[in-house]
């Protein structure tokens, strides 16, 4: 089997009224696995720019990206798939009339889960609640042009 180069992705931890936005993007509801909104990084854009785009594509929401809180890595050895995700805290831009939609046809379910509810949902990464409701954050040095 040929191993693929790791895919880089970004995800948004969006809390509203102490509830975390979770999505399920498995076609035809094939899986009960939930995750944060986000997705693959495109070259030439910063990680926050990619995350703003991905969240808008999956939920129709506009966000402001804050500090990263978790780096998650997973793989599927049988398929040769390997992904590294950087999870950022994010907040909604405005609070009026939040309507979740899926402009790109990717997400089939949304939910806002309190910490206790998240514990009952099958989700990834396993330490998500600890990262989201914990006080810790990491530094992020924004994308810079290399000057020679």
N, C-alpha and C positions, 0 to 999 in steps of 0.2 A: 504494500500500500504506500502511496505517495502522500507524505504529510504536507498539508497546505501551510503557507505562511500564516501566522496569527492575524486574525481580523481585529481591527481596533473599533470599538464602539463606545458611545457615551449614553448615559441614562440620567434622568431627572428625578430626584426625590422631592416631590411637591407635596407639602403639608398644607392643609386647609382645615381649620377648626379641629386640629389634632388628628386629622384623617389623612392617610397617604394615598395618592392616586396610583392605582395598579391597572395594568392592561393585560389582555390575553390576545395574542396575535396568531394563534394556530388556526389555519384554514379549516372551516367546517367544524369548529369546536372539537378538534381531534384530541386536544389535551386540556387538562385542568390546571396547567402550570401558568402562574401569573408572574409578571415582572414589571419593572418600571418602564414608563414610556421612553423611547430613544431609539438609537440604531447606529448603523455604520457611519464611520467618519469618511468624508470626502476630502481629497487633497486640496490644499490651497486655502482652506478655511480653518479658523481656530477651533478648538474643541467646543467652547461656548457657542460659537456661530453654528457649528454642526448640530449641537443639542437644540438650539432654538428652532432650527429648520425641522429636525426630526420630530420634536414634540408638536409643532404646528401640523406636520403631515399626518401624525397619528391621532391627534386629539382636537385639532382646530384651536388650541389654546396658545396665547402669547405669554412667554415667560421671561424672567430675568434670572440669569445664572449666577450662582454664588460659588462658594468654595467646594472643592472635591472632598468627599467624605469616605470613599471606599474605592479600592481597585479590586475588581473581581476577575477571575480567570477560570474558564472552563473549556472542556474539550470533549469530543466524541471520537475515541480512537478508531472505532469501526468505520466511520466516514472520513476520518482524517481532518475533522473540523476542530479549530482552536480559536477561541475568542478571548480578548482582553477588554474588559469594560471599565471605564472610569465613571463613577457615580458622583454627580454634583448635587448640592442643595440647589433648589430653584424655587422661585415664588411666582405667583400669577401676576400678570400686569392687569390690574383692575379686578374688581370683585363683583361687578354687576352682571347678572344673567349668565352665569357659567353654563354653557351648553357643550357637552362633549360630542364631538363628531369625528368621523374618520375620512377626511378628504381623499386619502390615497387608497382606501379600501384594504387596509392592513389589519386593523384591530377589530375584533368581533365582540369584545366585551370590555367594559370599564367598571371599576368599583373604587369607592373611597373607603379605606379600611382603617379602623383604629388599631392600635398595637395588638390588643387582644384578638381582634378579628383577623389580623394578618397572621397570627400564630395558627389559625385554623385553615388558612388558605395554603395550598401547595404553591410555593414560590421559590424563586432564586434571586439573589444568592441567599444562602442559609443565614448569614449574619446580618441581613438587611435591617431588621428592627433595631438591633444594637447600634448600627451605624446611623440610622435615621434619627432615632430618639436619643442618641448619645450626644455629649457636648463637644466631641472632637471634630476637627476639620484639618485638612492638609493645606499647604500653600499651593497656589497655582501661579506660575510665572507666565503671563500672556504671550501669545505668539509674537515673535519678533522677526524682522527681516535680518538676514545675515549680511553684515556689511564687511567688505574685504579690504 
